[in-house]
Amino acid sequence: MNPASTLPASPSRRRLLGSALALSAGAAVCGTGRAAVGNGPAPDFTLPTTAGANLRLLEQRGRVVMVNFWATWCGPCKVEMPHLVRLYDKYRASGFQLLGVNIDDDPRNAANSAAKLGITFPVLLDGEKRVAKLYDLSTMPTTLLIDRDGKLRHVHRGYRDGYELTYDQQVRELLKA
């Protein structure tokens, strides 16, 4: 018997399990479309923002780009968010762009949470998890760093206190390059 099956199936637990299964299935079919660190360009994507406009990764060339995958049900995502806002505010005038890709099914949840968390960078909506699958997302949050030439340079899976120091150092190095 699976020990997890003995736990009550709360709505938030069902959402978490459903998202995890969807992401796992996406990773299984992703094949050669997976993003490889340091080996060529980061896979391009276009997603709508909470503001209504579409944003395309390819249009960010020339900037250092951080892509942070997050969800409203993800506790570590909420802890990490204030650090990301400070990082964005610190480096955006130097050619740094931060894109928060929310994978919630309901875009209203993303917009409401973004407002409550004080997010100042663009929040993109990936409710169908197409981009999450493209990048073989397996952990929440997942943070990508892409250099000015569009190459995927760093992938961080999960979040723990202190990761923001690593992000800061890596962003500074990529901005200097």
Secondary structure per residue as TSV (DSSP state, phi and psi in degrees):
chain	resnum	aa	ss	phi	psi
A	1	M	-	360.0	138.1
A	2	N	-	-77.4	121.8
A	3	P	G	-59.6	-30.8
A	4	A	G	-65.9	-27.1
A	5	S	G	-72.5	-14.3
A	6	T	G	-85.0	-8.7
A	7	L	S	-80.7	147.0
A	8	P	-	-62.4	143.8
A	9	A	-	-93.5	76.7
A	10	S	-	-70.9	160.9
A	11	P	H	-58.2	-40.7
A	12	S	H	-69.3	-35.4
A	13	R	H	-66.7	-41.0
A	14	R	H	-63.2	-41.4
A	15	R	H	-62.7	-44.0
A	16	L	H	-62.3	-47.6
A	17	L	H	-64.4	-40.6
A	18	G	H	-62.5	-43.5
A	19	S	H	-64.8	-42.1
A	20	A	H	-62.9	-42.8
A	21	L	H	-64.9	-42.1
A	22	A	H	-62.6	-41.9
A	23	L	H	-67.8	-39.4
A	24	S	H	-63.6	-43.8
A	25	A	H	-62.7	-40.9
A	26	G	H	-62.8	-40.8
A	27	A	H	-63.9	-36.4
A	28	A	H	-67.5	-33.4
A	29	V	H	-97.0	-1.1
A	30	C	H	-66.5	-37.6
A	31	G	G	56.2	-131.4
A	32	T	G	-74.5	-6.0
A	33	G	G	-79.4	0.2
A	34	R	S	-66.8	148.0
A	35	A	-	-78.8	132.1
A	36	A	-	-113.3	129.4
A	37	V	T	-65.6	125.8
A	38	G	T	74.8	-2.0
A	39	N	S	-111.7	72.9
A	40	G	S	93.8	-175.4
A	41	P	B	-70.7	149.7
A	42	A	-	-66.4	138.0
A	43	P	-	-55.7	132.6
A	44	D	-	-75.7	152.5
A	45	F	-	-155.9	158.8
A	46	T	E	-130.4	130.4
A	47	L	E	-137.6	152.4
A	48	P	E	-74.2	150.5
A	49	T	B	-98.3	167.4
A	50	T	T	-65.2	-20.6
A	51	A	T	-80.7	-10.7
A	52	G	S	108.0	-22.6
A	53	A	-	-83.0	157.3
A	54	N	E	-86.8	146.6
A	55	L	E	-129.4	132.3
A	56	R	E	-113.0	133.1
A	57	L	G	-59.3	-44.0
A	58	L	G	-55.4	-31.1
A	59	E	G	-71.4	-7.4
A	60	Q	G	-92.2	0.5
A	61	R	T	-52.5	142.0
A	62	G	T	96.4	-12.4
A	63	R	S	-113.6	156.1
A	64	V	E	-83.9	127.4
A	65	V	E	-119.4	130.4
A	66	M	E	-107.7	128.9
A	67	V	E	-113.7	120.5
A	68	N	E	-115.5	114.4
A	69	F	E	-85.5	129.3
A	70	W	E	-148.6	167.7
A	71	A	-	-145.6	155.2
A	72	T	T	-68.2	-25.3
A	73	W	T	-86.1	-0.9
A	74	C	-	-93.9	109.4
A	75	G	H	-59.0	-51.1
A	76	P	H	-60.4	-29.4
A	77	C	H	-62.2	-43.8
A	78	K	H	-66.7	-35.6
A	79	V	H	-68.5	-38.9
A	80	E	H	-72.7	-30.6
A	81	M	H	-55.1	-46.0
A	82	P	H	-60.3	-33.1
A	83	H	H	-66.7	-40.0
A	84	L	H	-67.2	-39.0
A	85	V	H	-60.8	-45.1
A	86	R	H	-63.0	-41.1
A	87	L	H	-62.8	-44.2
A	88	Y	H	-61.9	-47.8
A	89	D	H	-62.8	-34.3
A	90	K	H	-70.2	-39.7
A	91	Y	H	-113.9	-4.1
A	92	R	G	-63.6	-30.5
A	93	A	G	-73.5	-11.0
A	94	S	G	-99.7	9.9
A	95	G	T	98.3	26.4
A	96	F	E	-108.6	133.9
A	97	Q	E	-124.6	133.9
A	98	L	E	-116.6	129.4
A	99	L	E	-120.6	120.1
A	100	G	E	-94.0	115.7
A	101	V	E	-100.9	109.7
A	102	N	E	-91.6	133.8
A	103	I	-	-106.2	12.5
A	104	D	-	-61.7	148.8
A	105	D	S	-68.5	-35.6
A	106	D	S	-103.0	113.2
A	107	P	H	-62.2	-24.5
A	108	R	H	-64.8	-35.9
A	109	N	H	-61.4	-42.8
A	110	A	H	-63.0	-48.2
A	111	A	H	-63.8	-43.8
A	112	N	H	-64.3	-44.6
A	113	S	H	-65.6	-40.7
A	114	A	H	-59.2	-42.6
A	115	A	H	-64.6	-45.7
A	116	K	H	-63.7	-35.3
A	117	L	H	-82.4	-6.1
A	118	G	T	70.9	32.8
A	119	I	-	-71.1	126.1
A	120	T	-	-104.7	-10.9
A	121	F	S	-94.6	164.1
A	122	P	-	-61.7	135.7
A	123	V	E	-109.6	121.5
A	124	L	E	-102.3	151.2
A	125	L	E	-109.7	118.6
A	126	D	-	-124.3	52.7
A	127	G	T	-60.0	-28.7
A	128	E	T	-86.0	-5.8
A	129	K	-	62.3	26.9
A	130	R	H	-64.5	-45.1
A	131	V	H	-74.3	-36.4
A	132	A	H	-58.2	-40.2
A	133	K	H	-68.8	-41.8
A	134	L	H	-56.8	-37.0
A	135	Y	T	-98.4	14.0
A	136	D	T	54.4	46.3
A	137	L	-	-65.9	126.1
A	138	S	-	-129.3	-10.3
A	139	T	S	-139.6	145.1
A	140	M	S	-116.2	134.2
A	141	P	S	-75.2	163.7
A	142	T	E	-126.6	134.3
A	143	T	E	-124.2	130.0
A	144	L	E	-113.0	143.3
A	145	L	E	-119.8	127.0
A	146	I	E	-120.4	131.9
A	147	D	-	-77.9	177.2
A	148	R	T	-61.6	-24.2
A	149	D	T	-88.5	1.8
A	150	G	S	87.7	11.9
A	151	K	B	-87.9	136.3
A	152	L	E	-73.9	115.6
A	153	R	E	-104.5	-33.3
A	154	H	E	-142.9	142.7
A	155	V	E	-128.6	126.7
A	156	H	E	-118.6	120.2
A	157	R	E	-105.1	123.3
A	158	G	S	86.6	-178.1
A	159	Y	-	-148.8	136.4
A	160	R	-	-137.2	153.2
A	161	D	T	-51.0	133.1
A	162	G	T	103.2	-19.1
A	163	Y	H	-58.0	-32.3
A	164	E	H	-60.9	-28.4
A	165	L	H	-67.8	-40.3
A	166	T	H	-65.1	-44.7
A	167	Y	H	-56.5	-47.2
A	168	D	H	-58.2	-47.1
A	169	Q	H	-62.9	-44.5
A	170	Q	H	-67.6	-38.9
A	171	V	H	-63.4	-46.1
A	172	R	H	-58.4	-45.1
A	173	E	H	-62.2	-42.7
A	174	L	H	-70.7	-32.5
A	175	L	H	-67.9	-31.9
A	176	K	H	-74.4	-29.4
A	177	A	-	-67.6	360.0
